[in-house]
Every structure is written in structure tokens, then in C-alpha cells.
């Protein structure tokens, strides 16, 4: 039984996939945070420009 546990890599593969998913999630969250701020700034500038022209 102990030899089978040493040879099988299913648990290790599952952990690796879990770590990859967590890393991808962190990257996506950070990108959305940065892009969200930039998009908000664009909308604020457009809104300010529209208010000043009317």
C-alpha cells in the first residue's frame, strides 16, 4: 500500500491544478482591478467633458 502511494501521482496533479487555477484567478483579478480603474477614469473624463459643453 505504501509503495502504491509513492507511485501514484493523482493527488500531486490535483494540487498542481489547484495552484494553477489560484494563480490564474489572482492574475485575472489584478488585471480587472487595473482595467476597471482606467475605464472608470475614461467615463469620468467623458462625463466631465459633456457637462462642460452643455
BAPADO-603333 format. One record per atom (N, C-alpha, C): atom name; x, y, z. Coordinates in pm, 1 decimal. Layout:
BEGIN
(r CA,(X,Y,Z))
...
This chain:
BEGIN
(r N,(82.8,-119.6,0.0))
(r CA,(0.0,0.0,0.0))
(r C,(87.3,126.2,0.0))
(r N,(192.6,122.4,77.1))
(r CA,(281.2,237.5,85.5))
(r C,(351.6,263.5,-47.9))
(r N,(389.6,156.1,-116.8))
(r CA,(453.0,172.2,-247.6))
(r C,(355.8,233.1,-347.6))
(r N,(229.1,192.7,-341.1))
(r CA,(128.2,246.4,-433.0))
(r C,(111.1,396.9,-412.1))
(r N,(115.0,440.2,-286.0))
(r CA,(102.0,582.5,-257.6))
(r C,(220.8,661.4,-310.5))
(r N,(337.7,601.3,-308.0))
(r CA,(457.4,669.6,-356.5))
(r C,(459.2,678.5,-509.2))
(r N,(397.4,580.7,-576.2))
(r CA,(399.9,575.2,-721.9))
(r C,(288.3,659.4,-782.3))
(r N,(171.4,658.4,-721.3))
(r CA,(57.4,732.0,-777.0))
(r C,(80.1,882.2,-765.3))
(r N,(43.5,954.4,-869.2))
(r CA,(64.5,1098.0,-872.4))
(r C,(-66.5,1174.9,-888.8))
(r N,(-178.5,1108.7,-868.0))
(r CA,(-307.2,1176.5,-887.6))
(r C,(-326.0,1292.4,-790.9))
(r N,(-292.6,1270.5,-664.6))
(r CA,(-306.8,1377.1,-565.8))
(r C,(-215.8,1494.1,-595.7))
(r N,(-94.4,1463.9,-637.4))
(r CA,(1.2,1569.0,-670.7))
(r C,(-47.7,1649.3,-791.3))
(r N,(-101.0,1582.9,-890.3))
(r CA,(-152.5,1650.7,-1008.8))
(r C,(-270.4,1740.2,-972.0))
(r N,(-356.7,1691.6,-885.0))
(r CA,(-472.3,1770.2,-842.0))
(r C,(-427.8,1896.8,-770.1))
(r N,(-328.0,1884.6,-685.7))
(r CA,(-274.8,2001.5,-614.3))
(r C,(-213.5,2099.8,-713.1))
(r N,(-142.0,2049.9,-812.0))
(r CA,(-81.5,2138.2,-912.0))
(r C,(-188.5,2213.3,-990.9))
(r N,(-293.6,2143.6,-1029.4))
(r CA,(-402.9,2210.3,-1099.7))
(r C,(-469.1,2315.0,-1010.9))
(r N,(-485.7,2283.8,-884.6))
(r CA,(-543.7,2380.7,-790.8))
(r C,(-458.1,2505.2,-779.0))
(r N,(-327.3,2487.4,-772.1))
(r CA,(-237.0,2602.4,-764.9))
(r C,(-240.7,2684.6,-893.3))
(r N,(-248.0,2617.7,-1007.5))
(r CA,(-257.1,2690.2,-1134.6))
(r C,(-385.6,2771.7,-1142.6))
(r N,(-496.5,2713.3,-1100.4))
(r CA,(-624.4,2785.1,-1102.2))
(r C,(-618.6,2905.7,-1008.9))
(r N,(-558.7,2889.6,-892.2))
(r CA,(-546.9,3001.4,-798.4))
(r C,(-459.8,3112.3,-857.0))
(r N,(-351.0,3076.2,-921.5))
(r CA,(-263.1,3176.1,-982.1))
(r C,(-333.1,3250.0,-1095.4))
(r N,(-404.0,3176.8,-1179.0))
(r CA,(-478.1,3239.9,-1288.7))
(r C,(-584.7,3333.1,-1233.4))
(r N,(-653.2,3292.7,-1127.3))
(r CA,(-755.5,3377.2,-1066.7))
(r C,(-694.0,3506.4,-1013.1))
(r N,(-578.4,3497.8,-949.5))
(r CA,(-512.6,3618.4,-898.6))
(r C,(-473.1,3712.7,-1011.5))
(r N,(-422.6,3657.7,-1120.6))
(r CA,(-383.3,3740.6,-1234.7))
(r C,(-506.1,3809.4,-1294.7))
(r N,(-614.8,3735.4,-1311.3))
(r CA,(-737.1,3792.9,-1368.6))
(r C,(-792.6,3902.6,-1277.9))
(r N,(-793.9,3879.6,-1148.4))
(r CA,(-844.6,3980.2,-1055.0))
(r C,(-759.3,4106.3,-1059.6))
(r N,(-628.3,4090.9,-1064.1))
(r CA,(-542.4,4209.3,-1068.5))
(r C,(-558.5,4284.8,-1199.8))
(r N,(-571.7,4213.8,-1310.4))
(r CA,(-592.0,4280.4,-1439.8))
(r C,(-725.0,4355.0,-1441.4))
(r N,(-829.4,4291.4,-1391.0))
(r CA,(-960.0,4357.9,-1388.7))
(r C,(-959.4,4479.3,-1297.2))
(r N,(-884.6,4473.0,-1189.1))
(r CA,(-875.3,4588.0,-1098.9))
(r C,(-809.7,4706.1,-1169.1))
(r N,(-699.5,4680.2,-1237.1))
(r CA,(-629.2,4787.9,-1307.3))
(r C,(-713.7,4842.2,-1421.2))
(r N,(-770.4,4753.5,-1502.2))
(r CA,(-852.6,4798.1,-1614.7))
(r C,(-978.6,4868.7,-1567.1))
(r N,(-1034.0,4823.4,-1457.1))
(r CA,(-1154.6,4887.2,-1402.9))
(r C,(-1129.9,5032.0,-1365.8))
(r N,(-1015.5,5056.9,-1306.0))
(r CA,(-981.1,5194.9,-1269.1))
(r C,(-962.3,5281.6,-1392.5))
(r N,(-897.1,5227.0,-1493.5))
(r CA,(-873.2,5304.7,-1615.6))
(r C,(-1004.1,5333.1,-1688.7))
(r N,(-1092.4,5234.5,-1695.0))
(r CA,(-1222.3,5254.6,-1760.7))
(r C,(-1304.1,5358.0,-1683.5))
(r N,(-1300.8,5350.8,-1551.3))
(r CA,(-1372.2,5449.6,-1470.1))
(r C,(-1319.7,5590.1,-1497.3))
(r N,(-1187.8,5604.5,-1507.3))
(r CA,(-1129.2,5735.6,-1536.0))
(r C,(-1174.5,5789.1,-1671.1))
(r N,(-1185.2,5702.7,-1770.9))
(r CA,(-1231.7,5745.1,-1903.2))
(r C,(-1375.6,5793.7,-1894.5))
(r N,(-1461.3,5719.5,-1825.8))
(r CA,(-1600.9,5761.2,-1811.7))
(r C,(-1613.3,5893.5,-1736.8))
(r N,(-1530.4,5912.8,-1634.9))
(r CA,(-1534.0,6039.2,-1560.2))
(r C,(-1493.0,6154.8,-1650.7))
(r N,(-1388.1,6134.8,-1731.7))
(r CA,(-1344.9,6242.0,-1822.7))
(r C,(-1452.2,6273.6,-1926.9))
(r N,(-1515.4,6170.2,-1980.9))
(r CA,(-1620.7,6191.7,-2080.7))
(r C,(-1739.3,6264.1,-2015.5))
(r N,(-1777.2,6220.3,-1897.3))
(r CA,(-1889.0,6283.5,-1827.2))
(r C,(-1859.3,6428.6,-1794.8))
(r N,(-1737.8,6456.8,-1751.4))
(r CA,(-1697.9,6594.0,-1720.8))
(r C,(-1697.4,6677.5,-1848.6))
(r N,(-1649.8,6621.3,-1958.2))
(r CA,(-1648.3,6693.0,-2085.0))
(r C,(-1788.0,6722.6,-2135.5))
(r N,(-1880.1,6629.1,-2118.7))
(r CA,(-2017.5,6651.7,-2161.3))
(r C,(-2086.4,6758.2,-2076.2))
(r N,(-2058.3,6759.5,-1948.1))
(r CA,(-2120.1,6859.6,-1860.8))
(r C,(-2067.9,6998.6,-1892.6))
(r N,(-1940.2,7010.5,-1928.9))
(r CA,(-1883.9,7142.7,-1954.8))
(r C,(-1929.2,7197.8,-2090.3))
(r N,(-1970.8,7114.1,-2182.9))
(r CA,(-2012.9,7161.7,-2314.9))
(r C,(-2160.0,7200.1,-2317.5))
(r N,(-2237.3,7153.8,-2221.6))
(r CA,(-2381.3,7185.6,-2222.3))
(r C,(-2416.0,7302.4,-2137.1))
